[in-house]
Amino acid sequence: MRKLIIWFYVLYVFIVTYFSLTPIEHKISESIWDKAAHFTAYLFLVMIVRRVHLRFNYLTCLVICCSYSFIIEFIQYFIPNRQFDILDMLANVLGAVLGAILYYLIIERCFNKRSGVAANTVE
């Protein structure tokens, strides 16, 4: 199962990188759906990073995802019809922060609490 998660992680990062750095023929419109796509991509990215790198704390996962986002946005400056957009960065950061919060609330608090209760009743 761990290998499957790691493969999914590598595939997800590759897909995000590919769609972020591929030159496009037309200028991307600045719509709410573009920002929602950025938000969603990084919401799931931070969750996947946290799942794969369990030894990292949440702040480290956020720094990794935000740094990755900044590097992608910086490289886009040099790609035709792409640009560095501070609003994209903001959407990425907000998505990563919410992703870390949701991962903590759902996985750490709900599932681990149940596991702890089950472990205590077995002993």
VMD Tcl script that draws the C-alpha trace (Angstrom):
set ca {
  {0.00 0.00 0.00}
  {2.88 2.37 0.80}
  {4.35 1.91 -2.70}
  {0.97 2.75 -4.24}
  {0.78 5.97 -2.21}
  {4.31 6.94 -3.25}
  {3.52 6.26 -6.93}
  {0.38 8.38 -6.64}
  {2.46 11.14 -5.00}
  {5.03 11.13 -7.81}
  {2.28 11.05 -10.46}
  {0.39 13.92 -8.80}
  {3.50 16.13 -8.58}
  {4.33 15.31 -12.21}
  {0.80 16.25 -13.35}
  {0.79 19.53 -11.41}
  {4.24 20.39 -12.76}
  {3.31 19.46 -16.33}
  {0.13 21.53 -16.42}
  {1.83 24.44 -14.65}
  {4.84 24.63 -16.97}
  {3.46 23.60 -20.35}
  {3.48 26.53 -22.78}
  {0.00 27.45 -23.94}
  {-1.19 29.03 -27.17}
  {-3.48 31.60 -25.60}
  {-3.34 33.72 -22.49}
  {-5.08 32.17 -19.50}
  {-8.12 34.11 -18.41}
  {-8.12 35.42 -14.88}
  {-11.30 33.84 -13.60}
  {-12.43 32.46 -10.29}
  {-12.18 28.95 -11.76}
  {-8.46 29.39 -12.40}
  {-7.89 30.34 -8.76}
  {-10.15 27.48 -7.62}
  {-8.01 25.04 -9.64}
  {-4.86 26.36 -7.95}
  {-6.51 26.20 -4.53}
  {-7.70 22.62 -5.04}
  {-4.42 21.37 -6.49}
  {-2.44 22.58 -3.48}
  {-5.11 21.52 -0.99}
  {-4.58 17.92 -2.13}
  {-0.82 18.34 -2.62}
  {-0.19 19.20 1.03}
  {-2.33 16.24 2.11}
  {-0.35 13.89 -0.11}
  {2.98 15.32 1.06}
  {1.91 14.86 4.68}
  {0.77 11.28 4.01}
  {4.00 10.29 2.28}
  {6.36 12.15 4.63}
  {4.90 11.25 8.01}
  {8.06 12.32 9.83}
  {7.57 15.92 8.64}
  {5.47 18.20 10.80}
  {2.68 20.28 9.30}
  {4.77 23.44 9.05}
  {7.44 21.57 7.07}
  {4.78 20.23 4.68}
  {3.41 23.75 4.21}
  {6.87 25.18 3.56}
  {7.58 22.45 0.99}
  {4.30 23.05 -0.86}
  {4.58 26.85 -0.75}
  {8.20 26.71 -1.94}
  {7.20 24.39 -4.77}
  {4.42 26.82 -5.68}
  {6.80 29.78 -5.71}
  {9.32 27.92 -7.89}
  {6.58 26.95 -10.37}
  {5.27 30.53 -10.51}
  {8.80 31.90 -10.94}
  {9.53 29.52 -13.84}
  {6.24 30.51 -15.48}
  {7.62 34.02 -15.90}
  {9.96 32.62 -18.59}
  {7.35 30.52 -20.43}
  {5.35 32.01 -23.34}
  {1.83 33.13 -22.39}
  {2.52 32.32 -18.76}
  {3.19 34.79 -16.00}
  {4.09 35.06 -12.35}
  {0.80 35.81 -10.63}
  {0.62 36.78 -6.99}
  {-3.06 35.78 -6.85}
  {-2.11 32.28 -8.02}
  {0.43 32.17 -5.21}
  {-2.21 33.28 -2.73}
  {-4.63 30.61 -3.94}
  {-1.87 28.00 -3.68}
  {-0.93 29.02 -0.14}
  {-4.54 29.17 1.05}
  {-5.21 25.76 -0.48}
  {-2.15 24.31 1.23}
  {-3.10 25.80 4.60}
  {-6.67 24.51 4.40}
  {-5.38 21.13 3.22}
  {-3.10 20.86 6.25}
  {-5.93 21.85 8.58}
  {-8.35 19.36 7.01}
  {-5.76 16.58 7.08}
  {-5.13 17.24 10.76}
  {-8.83 17.38 11.65}
  {-9.86 14.35 9.61}
  {-6.88 12.01 9.81}
  {-5.11 12.94 13.03}
  {-8.09 13.78 15.23}
  {-10.83 11.48 13.94}
  {-9.06 8.35 12.75}
  {-6.23 8.30 15.29}
  {-8.66 8.96 18.13}
  {-10.68 5.93 17.05}
  {-7.50 3.86 16.75}
  {-6.47 4.90 20.25}
  {-9.85 3.96 21.68}
  {-9.76 0.61 19.93}
  {-6.21 -0.03 21.16}
  {-7.18 0.81 24.75}
  {-10.16 -1.53 24.76}
  {-8.09 -4.43 23.42}
  {-5.44 -4.19 26.13}
}
mol new
graphics top color blue
foreach p $ca { graphics top sphere $p radius 0.5 }
foreach p [lrange $ca 0 end-1] q [lrange $ca 1 end] { graphics top cylinder $p $q radius 0.2 }
display resetview
